[in-house]
């Protein structure tokens, strides 16, 4: 138990592509859970124990959660792309190939029957556009995901109120936090060398 606390307080360096892939998966899981399951649990309040037993709700939440996972994984991959993008053209090609591969492998490893094929296609397209532009800011990467995630939440429209700002703020804060985590823990030159 003490070693887990130590690892949480003092996480190790990320200096290989494999460790970066693990960090991407963990952070995507955390952010997608908080923005879907966590939000619905908080919104339901004391009725959560009843709501989270309803099959229709759970089925809708499952679809929402996996869609959010795929969208946020793409967003975090783009943050990594902007952070690691080297000046050398050959290394850039390796980075883009690695990002597309890590995106597909991470989705394929998930224990779900969810169909990610459209998300994979959209990510390849998004990565192609990123090649032609300067690296984007971290907080801008999640802007396109906020509305689709919010719209897919299985909470009735009459109960939503101003909750879009909650999801929007949560995802933008998550993106900024992930970028800070990269700056604190990731050694860009070693990761790029390992590609």
N, C-alpha and C positions, 0 to 999 in steps of 0.2 A: 504494500500500500504506500509506503514512504517513497518507493522508487517512482510510482505513478505521480505522486504529488511533486516530486523533484522534476520529472519530465514535463509536467504541466507548467511549473514555474520557470524552468530553464530548458525549453525545448532545444533539441540539437540543431546543428547547421544543416542546411539543405545545399549539398554541393555535388549532387549527381542528378541526372535526368530521372532516375528511378525514384529518388526521394522527393523530387518535385512533383512527379505523377501522383505519389501518395498524398502529398500536401494538397494538391488540386482536388483529389477525390474526397478527402476529409473535409476540407473547407466548403466544397460544394454541398456535401451532405448536410453539414451544419446549417448553412444558409438556407437551403431548400426546406429543411425541416422547420426551421424557425418561421419562415415566411408562409408556410402552408399549415402544417399540423399545429405548430405553436400558436399561430394566429387564430385558427379555428377553435382551439382549446380555450384560449383567452376570451374569444368572442362569445363562446357558448356559456362561459362562467359556470354557475352551479348546475346547469343542465348538461354539461359535457359528459357526465357519466351515462346519461340516457342517449345523447346524440351519438356518441362513439360506439354504441351498440347497434345502431341502425345500419342495415346492410346497404341501402341505397346511398346513404351518406358516406359510408366507408369506401364504397366502390368509386364514387365521385372524387373523394379525397385522394384515393390511390392514383387516379388518372392525373389529377391536379399536381400531386407531389412529384410524379415521374416526369411530367412535362416541365415543371419548375426545375427539377434536377438537370434535365438536358439543356434548358435555356441558360441556367446559371453556370453550368460547366462551360458552355461556350463563352459566356461573359468572362469568367475567370481565366480561361485559356487566352482570351484576347488581352487581358491585363498582363499575363505572363509574357505574351508576345511583345507587348510594348516595353516591358521591363527588360527583357533579354535581347531584344533585337540588336544584333551586332552590326558593325559597319561593313564587315567583309561580306560580299555577295554570296560566296559559297556557304558560309556559316548561316546566312539568312535562309537559304534554301533548306538546309538541314533542320533549322529551327521550325520552319513551316511544315515540313514533312513530319517531324516529330510531334508537333502539336496536333495535326490531323490524326496521326496514329494514336496518340494518347487519348484523344477525344473518343474515337471509335472504340478503342480497347476498354476505356472506363465504362462506357455505356454497355458494351457487350458483357462485361463482368457482373453487371447488376442482376440480382436474382428476381427477375420479373418477366412477365410475358408481354410487357409494354413494347409497342413498336416504335423504335427510334429512327427508322429509316429516313423520314422527312427531316428530322433534326440533324442527322448526319449530312444530308445534302445541303441544308441551309448553312451549316457550319463551314463546309468546304467552300461554299459561295462567299460567305463572310470573310473567310481567311484570304480568299482571292482578292477581295476588295481591299483588305488591310495591306496587302503587298504594295498597292499603288499609292498609299497615303502615308503620311507621317504617323508615328505611334500615337495612339489616342490616350486621353486621360482616363484613369481608372474609374472615376465616378460616372463618366459618360458611357462606359461599356454596358452598364445594366439598364440604361434608360429604355431600350427597346423591350426588355423583359418585364418591366414593372406592370404595364397594363395587361398583357396576356395572362400573367400569373394572377393578378388581382381579379380579372374577369372569370378565371376558371375556378376560383375558390367556391366551395359548395356552401356558401352562406347566402340566404335569400336577399334579394336586392333591397327589400324594405328594411333590412336589419344592418345594412352596410354603413349608412351615414357617410361620414368623411374618412372612411377607412383607407381610401386609396393613398392618402398622405402617409399613413402608418406603414403600408407595404413599400411605398416609394422610399421613404426615409430609411426603413430597415435595409433595403437592398443597396441603396447608395452608401449607407454607413458600412455595410458588409464589404462592399467593393473597396472603399477607402481603407478599411481595416486589413483586408487581404493584401493590398498594395504595401501597407506598412509592414506586414508580416514578411513579405518578400524582401523589403529593404533591410529588415533586421536579421533575417535568418538565411537568406539565399546568397550564395556566392555566384554571381552571374558568369564570370569568366570560366569557373570550373564546370558549371552546368553546360555551358556552350561547348567547352572542350570535350565533354562526355557525349555530345550528340554524334 
